[in-house]
Amino acid sequence: MKQAAEQPKAERASNSAIQPDSASFSDPFEDADPFEPFEQCAPVAAAPSASDESVYSRSSQRKRKTPANEANNPKRPQRSLKGRALAFLSRREYSRAELSRKLRPYVEEADSLENLLDSLERDGWLSNQRFVESVVHRRASRMGGSRIISELKRHAVGDELIGETADKLAQSETARAQAVWEKKYGVLPETPAERAKQARFLAARGFSGGTIGKILKGGDEDFNDEFVGD
């Protein structure tokens, strides 16, 4: 009996040695709210030790990519006045007066706009003659001589060029007006109202009253410049 009574005592002693002390072991979920998500109940991971700072992963060694806004907008040196002029002239022909107006906002104290324009003309970059030819090429098939000459006067290309261009346009004025009228109407007017409507259309395009009279088979007195700009 004594041996049997001592045996449970020995087992209890060994069990107490194996099981951890409840005071030294704390359940991290003991104080958790049972209705909170599991992630909120999980214990917070311990902060990395100082020794972890010297450990680098492969991804941490990669170079930082340059942001898109930095790559697309690099800092560029200020463009010179001549650089701006050549950029304009590379797109289309300019008259000297028009290019001067374009460049004036960019002129600095060290710049001489007139000297630059003279240099561009000497080097063949700038030409009022070529500008006039480009205007005539773009406008002649759709407009009369008065509209084209008015545009050239606004660009101050010079009286000599304007006079030469006016003479050339006058030689083809009737043929060009005929082509414009046929594309728009193609049938002679049957009533005075229709005749006046077609005349106003041609006058608005810049054709003279005499030319309009020839196209519509009327007299010059019926189609004068009062229709221009109507």
Rosetta blueprint (number, residue, H / E / L):
1 M L
2 K H
3 Q H
4 A H
5 A H
6 E H
7 Q H
8 P H
9 K H
10 A H
11 E H
12 R H
13 A H
14 S H
15 N H
16 S H
17 A H
18 I H
19 Q L
20 P L
21 D L
22 S L
23 A L
24 S L
25 F L
26 S L
27 D L
28 P L
29 F L
30 E L
31 D L
32 A L
33 D L
34 P L
35 F L
36 E L
37 P L
38 F H
39 E H
40 Q H
41 C H
42 A L
43 P L
44 V L
45 A L
46 A L
47 A L
48 P L
49 S L
50 A H
51 S H
52 D H
53 E H
54 S H
55 V L
56 Y L
57 S L
58 R L
59 S H
60 S H
61 Q H
62 R L
63 K L
64 R L
65 K L
66 T L
67 P L
68 A H
69 N H
70 E H
71 A H
72 N H
73 N L
74 P L
75 K L
76 R L
77 P L
78 Q L
79 R L
80 S L
81 L H
82 K H
83 G H
84 R H
85 A H
86 L H
87 A H
88 F H
89 L H
90 S L
91 R L
92 R L
93 E L
94 Y L
95 S L
96 R H
97 A H
98 E H
99 L H
100 S H
101 R H
102 K H
103 L H
104 R H
105 P H
106 Y H
107 V L
108 E L
109 E L
110 A L
111 D L
112 S L
113 L H
114 E H
115 N H
116 L H
117 L H
118 D H
119 S H
120 L H
121 E H
122 R H
123 D L
124 G L
125 W L
126 L L
127 S L
128 N H
129 Q H
130 R H
131 F H
132 V H
133 E H
134 S H
135 V H
136 V H
137 H H
138 R H
139 R H
140 A L
141 S L
142 R L
143 M L
144 G L
145 G H
146 S H
147 R H
148 I H
149 I H
150 S H
151 E H
152 L H
153 K H
154 R H
155 H L
156 A L
157 V L
158 G L
159 D H
160 E H
161 L H
162 I H
163 G H
164 E H
165 T H
166 A H
167 D H
168 K H
169 L H
170 A H
171 Q H
172 S L
173 E H
174 T H
175 A H
176 R H
177 A H
178 Q H
179 A H
180 V H
181 W H
182 E H
183 K H
184 K H
185 Y L
186 G L
187 V L
188 L L
189 P L
190 E L
191 T L
192 P H
193 A H
194 E H
195 R H
196 A H
197 K H
198 Q H
199 A H
200 R H
201 F H
202 L H
203 A H
204 A H
205 R L
206 G L
207 F L
208 S L
209 G H
210 G H
211 T H
212 I H
213 G H
214 K H
215 I H
216 L L
217 K L
218 G L
219 G L
220 D H
221 E H
222 D H
223 F L
224 N L
225 D H
226 E H
227 F H
228 V L
229 G L
230 D L
